[in-house]
Amino acid sequence: MELMINRMIETYPTHKIFITTAQNQLFLTASITEHDADPSQSVEQIYDRIAQLLSVSSYQIVQERCFGDIEFQMQLTEIRARTFQKYAIETNTPITYIEGKSCSGAHFAGMQMRAIHSTPEIQIRTILDQGIPKGRAWNLNGATFFMLHSVNGGDTSNHASRTSQTETMFHQAENLLRTAGATYQDVVRTWIYLSDILDWYGEFNTVRNRCYVDYGFLGDSKVQAEQIYLPASTGIEGNNPSGRPATMDVFAIHRSDQSATIVRAISGTKQRSPFRYGSAFSRAMIVEDSSSKLILVSGTASIDEQGKSMHAGDSAAQIHQSLKVVAALAEGEGATLQDLCEVTVFIKRKEDFPVFQKVIEQVGIPNIPSVNVVADVCREELLFELDAVFIIAKK
């Protein structure tokens, strides 16, 4: 029996909510659409709708990420807790909050959520670090899935260098996974947010590469970059409430010998492995079972096969090029841009957001399920980046 995937869009005066359900999975994106939206009112409406969806089902949140002004975090947390309590939904679950300046000019840009249908066979638990919720874990198809939130090095002194704190961040992720029964080699996807990215992205890559040598990903110089197993990743500008130079979310899958879950990296056709120019991540990762295929696309910008930036100064051309790369990745796996269930859009200049809206109209995806934020990309000349998740039924 073929998997049924349902996609819905709910439109409200200040925001849209995109809902994708696929058997035991729920993907939800809420995106602010009006510049004069009252953030508190919008967030109350968003979380009330989320709580309604969760309260009438057995879905439990396993990933939750919000983008907005740092000053708004505490208010959002209070609204979330109050709303979840009203609907008898667990509140002590992890949440990632990233400074994401809204492209619409509001104080809150939006949020992304993934939930899993809890059954006697699918047990969902919270991962704690010194009593603090840092992740969720669940079992499915002979594998254990892990989603870590806001890993930033823990109690590392703020006086330590940013490279030292970043190394501690990776070690904290490794320690959390080991304590939960996995290792960093089980990591499939990371989302990494860096303060002042243009000032030290090269240093960050050096630290990540060093850690990835320690974790066994790198080391054999005879293997072509496209053949190296590396997690997919986003590396983008984003401050965090803790004031750390970097924070990340981590998705990992530990598979038993009998697991029906398949995990593999792909490099696509429009771009080559980022490791060729120093960044240790894959273009995309595929997670599939007997009925579905999840395509986790790394942060993608207007870069050619040699790793050079394209279309300097031309935001429309950069957006078109980025979408072409993502579409080509998806096409190779039997998906199209219509199969997107989660997108994060990063635009360097807020005034280019109408350009983005025009481009997605032109390519036939005006209702892309995206949270749209203003952020620097890893190179000064790059004006646009997006990351994405697709879900499709296997034929």
N, C-alpha and C positions, 0 to 999 in steps of 0.2 A: 504494500500500500504506500503510495507516494505521500511524502510529507506535505502538509498544507501550511503555507506561509501566508499570514494575513498582515496587510499593511494599511494603517489608517492615519489620517491627519485630522486633528481637531483644531479649529481656528477660533481664537478668542480676540478681544479688542487689542490686547497688548502683546500677545504671544501665540505661538503654535506649539502643539504637542504632537510628536510623531511616535506612533506605536507600532511595533512589529512583533508578532508572536509566531513562534515556530515550535510546535510540539511542547517541549519542556522549557523553552527559553522565551524571555520577554526583553525586548530592547526598547528603551524609551528615551527620547530626546525632547527637551523643552527649550525653545529658542525665543528670546525677546525680539519683537518686531517693531516696537514703537519707541522713539527717542524720549518721549515724555512719560514713559511708563513709570508708575510708582513701584519701586522695587519690592517693597514689603507686600503690597497688595498682589502683585504678580506672583511672588513666591508663595504666598498663602494659597492662591488659586491653583498653582502648579502642584504643590504638595497635597492639597486637598484632593485633586484629581488622582494623583499617584496613590494616595492612601485608599481611595475608593477602589481602584483597580486591584490593589494588593489585598484589601479586606474581604473581597468576594471570591478570592482564589487562594491557592496554596503557594503562590509565588513568594520567594524571599529574596531580598536584595543581596547581590554578591559584588556589585561594583556601583559606585556612586561618585560622580565628579562634578563639581560646580565651578563656574567661572564668573567672577565679579570683582568689584572693588574690595580690597583687603578690609576696609573699614566696615563693610557690610557682612562680613563672615559671622560675627557673633549674632547679629539679628537673624540671619538665615538659620543658624543652628537652633535658635530659640523657636522660630516658627516651625521648623521641621519637627522638633521634639514635641511641641504642643499639638501639632496636627496628628502625628503618629500615635501619641497617647490617646487622643480622642477616638481613634479607630482601632485601638488595642494592637498596634504594630510595634515590634521591638525597636527601641531607639538607640540602644547601645551597640550599634554597628558602625563600621568605619566609613568615613567620608573624606574625600580629597577636595580641598578648596584651593584654587589657583587664581591669582590676580589675572583676570581677563577683561581688559577694557572692551566694553561692548561696541561693536561697529555701529549700533544704532544710537550710541551716546548715553544709554541708560547706565545705572550703577550696577546692574546685574545683566550678564550676557545670556546665561542659560545653564542647563545641566544635562548630564548623560547618566543613564542608569541601565544596568543589566540585572535581571532577576531570573532565578531558576525555580522551576516547579518542584516543591518539596514533596517527596513521597517516602514510604517506608524504605524504598531502595535507594533514594537519593537523599542522604543525610547532609544537612548544611550546618556548619559550625563556624564560630568566630575564632580567629587567631589573635591571641593577646600577647603584648610585649610589655612586661612589668605592669600588668593590669589595664593597659591601654589597648583598645581594639585597633589592630593593624591589618586585618585581612579577613577573608572568608575562604572556606574550603568545602568542597563537596565531592561526592563519589558518583561516577557515571561510567558505564561501559568498561568496567575493569580498570579505570584510571581515577586518580585523584587530581582535582583541579584546584588551583590556588589563585587568589587575587589579593595582592598586597596593596595597601594604600599609604600614601604620604610617607614613604621611606626616605629619611633625610639624615641619617647618621645618629639619631637619638640624642644622647646627652653630650655629644662632642662640644667642646668649648667653642664659642663664637670667635675666640681669638685665634683659633687654628686657621691655617691658610685654607682657601677655598678648594684647592686640590686635595689637601689632607681630609677635609670634611667630605668631599666627594668620594674619596676612596673608602672612608668609613661608611658612607651611604651604601655602596655596593656590598661591603662586608656585612652590614646589617641585614640586607636582603638575603644574602647567603645564609646567615645565621638563623633568620626567621624560617627560611625554607627547610633547613636541616632539622630544626626543632620540630617542624610540622611533618617531617617524613619525606622530604624531597631534597634536591640540591640545585644550585644555580644552573647546572646543565639541563635542568628540566624547564628553564625559562623559555617561553614562546614569544613574549611581547613585553616591551617596556615603554612607558610614557615618561619622558624626563623633561623637567621644566627648570630652566637655568636663569638666574638673575644676571642681567648685563651680558647676554650671550655673546654679543659681538666682541666683547673685551677679552673673552677667554675660552672660546669654543675649541680652539686648538689644544689648549691645556687640558680641557675636559676629555677630549678624544684620547690624549696620551694616557690619562688616568684609566679610562674605560678599557683601552687596549691592554694596559698592564694587568688590570684585574681579569680580563678575559683570557690572558695567557695563564694566569693562576688557576682559572676555572676550567682550563682544558679546551677552550674554543680555538685558540690561536697557537701557532708554534711551528707547524710544518710549512716551510717556505716553498715547498715544491707543489703544493696544492693550489689550483687556481682559485681566485677570490670567490667566484660564483659557486664553487663546490664546498666552501666552508659553511658549516652549520652555524648561523648566528641568529639570535632573536631579532624579530622585527622591532623597530623603535621609532619614536618621535623624540627629537631633541630641539626644543624651541624655547623662546623667552617666556618666563613666567615667574613672578615673585610668589612667595608662599608666606602664610601667617607666622611661621616660626622664624623667619628672617634668615634661613639657611641659603647658601649660594645655589643649592640644587635639591630637588626632591623628585621622587619618582614613584610610579605605580608599576606593579609587576604582575604579569599573568604567566603561570607555570602549570605544566601538566606532567605528573609522574605516572607512567604507564606500567602496568604489570605485563608479564609475558603473554597473558591471555587477553589483553586489552584489544577491543575493537576500534579504538581511537587511533587515527593516523595523524602524525604531525610532520610537515615537511616545509622547507624553505623554497621560495621561487625568486628568480631574478628579473623576469619579464623580458621585454624586447626593446623598449624605448630607452632604457637606462641600464647600466651595468652595476656590478656590486659596489656599494659605497666604500667598501674596504679598500678598493683600488686607490682612493684618495684619502684614506686615513680614518674613515668612520666605520666602526665595527657593528654593522647591522645588516640584515637582509632587506630586500625590497618589500617582501611580504612573506607571511607565514600562512600555511593552510592547516586547518584543523578539521578533520572529517571523520564521520562514522558511516554506518550503513545507510542513513537516510538524509544527512545534511552535510553541507560544506560551508565552513566559516573562513572567510578570506580577510586576514588582518593586514592592512596596507600601512606601511611605514609613512612617516612624514615625507611628502613628495613636493618638490619645487621644480622650477624650470631649469633643469640641468641636463646636459647632453650625455652621450655615451662615454665621452672622455672625462666627464666630471666637471666640465666648464659651464658656468652660468650662461643662460640664453636670454635674449630679448631685454637687455639692460634698459631700464627706464620705461619699458612698455608693459604696464600692468595687465592689459587685456591679453596680450600675447603670452605673458607668463602664466596667466590663469588658464588659457586655452591649452598651453603645452602641458601643464601639470595634470589637467583632466585627461588629456590624451594618454599620458603615461599610465594613469590609474585605470583608464578604460582598457588599455592594452593588457595590463596585468589581469584584470577581471575577465576579459575575453578569452584569455588562454585557459581559464578555469571554467568556462561555460557561463559566465555571469556578464551582466551589463550594468550600466550606471543606474538603471531602474531598480536594481537589487540591493542598493545601499540601505543599510539600516542604522548607520551612525557615521557622522562626519564632523571633524573639527576643522574650521577654516581660520587661518591666521593671516591677517592682512597688515602689512607694515604701516600703511597710511590709511586712516579712516576714510579719507575722501575717495579712495578707490573701491569702497564697498558697492556703490551703485554700478561700477564697472563689472564687479563680480556678479551682481544680480542680472545684468544684461547678458553676460556670457552664459550663465546657466539657463536663461531663457532660450538663447540661441542653440544650445546643445540639447534642449528638450528635457531638462531636469529642473524646472522652476521651483519645485517643492522638495529640494534636496534636504534630508534630515540633518541639518547642521547647526552647531553652535558657532557663532561668528565673533571672533575677538581680534583686537588690535595687538599685534606683537611683532617684535623683530624676528627675522629668520636668521639662519646661521651665517649668512653673508650679507654685507652691506647692500649689494646690488640686487638682492632677491627681495621681491615685493609681496610674495604670496607663497603660502604652503598649505597643504591640507593632509590630514590623515583620515583613514576610512575603514569601515567594516562592512563587508557584504555577507549576506547569508542566502544560500540557495538550496533547493531540494536536489538531491542526487537523482539522476535519471535511472 
